[in-house]
Amino acid sequence: MTIKTKVMSKKGTLYMIPITLGETPVTQVIPEYNNQLLNEIDVYIVENIKTARRFLKKAGIIKPISELTFFELNKRTQIIDLPSFLKPIEDGKNIGVLSEAGCPGIADPGADIVDLAQRSKIKVTPLVGPSSILLSLMASGFNGQSFCFNGYLPKDQKDRSRKIKELERSVKTKEQTQLFIETPYRNMHVYEDLLNTCFDTTKLCIAVDITMSNEKITTKTIAEWKKTQINLQKRQCIFLIG
């Protein structure tokens, strides 16, 4: 009697791969190991296909980009489609996840695919790379042992000011650094709300164009910022209250 044994194929790995922040040279912020891995991956889950292709080209991968497979994961993606994105992993292939900038899964829809991978017992491996959140915190002089990243603040001005007050209270009562971001075209609105809402003694760090040639990370009190001229319009920016 012949006994047939079903051979289970080994699952692939979901790699969380950071990309550059803006036009920073790849060699300045991305480890060589990451680039080696990029040449071994055929399938990517990305926030924006155009951005992903541009990064892979800049990274100098050997494999023709036209031969790669891309699944787009952003606010327009249907949750019902996510399992099909991970099908190559079930077949033994590795998949790379790329954000539009920085680390995937942080303030990024990539978290949804990671959640599904964890529930499906798929190995998830994060790689080293630039994170505007950690880099700005490192250079702020604020508490790095207790901090909270709040993502985007409300779009409505009254709600935004109310949220800023709430974050300022957390700084004082919990001694916890508060970080948040905004879309580049609304940076100045947020900046003005911070000046009009916070106490003069509250400290504000503004980190602009992190890792780029015109990077500027500055910490001042609100009173000092009121005497400062600054243009944050259409620039990559992260705000910290401490």
Sequence and secondary structure as in RCSB ss.txt:
>XXXX:A:sequence
MTIKTKVMSKKGTLYMIPITLGETPVTQVIPEYNNQLLNEIDVYIVENIKTARRFLKKAGIIKPISELTFFELNK
RTQIIDLPSFLKPIEDGKNIGVLSEAGCPGIADPGADIVDLAQRSKIKVTPLVGPSSILLSLMASGFNGQSFCFN
GYLPKDQKDRSRKIKELERSVKTKEQTQLFIETPYRNMHVYEDLLNTCFDTTKLCIAVDITMSNEKITTKTIAEW
KKTQINLQKRQCIFLIG
>XXXX:A:secstr
            EEEE  B STT  HHHHS HHHHHHHTT  EEEES HHHHHHHHHHHT SS GGG EEEE ST
TS GGGHHHHTHHHHTT  EEEE SSB TTSSSTHHHHHHHHHHTT EEEE     HHHHHHHHH S SSSEEEE
EE  SSHHHHHHHHHHHHHHHHHH  EEEEE  GGGHHHHHHHHHHHS TT EEEEEESTTSTT EEEEEEHHHH
TT     TTS EEEEE 
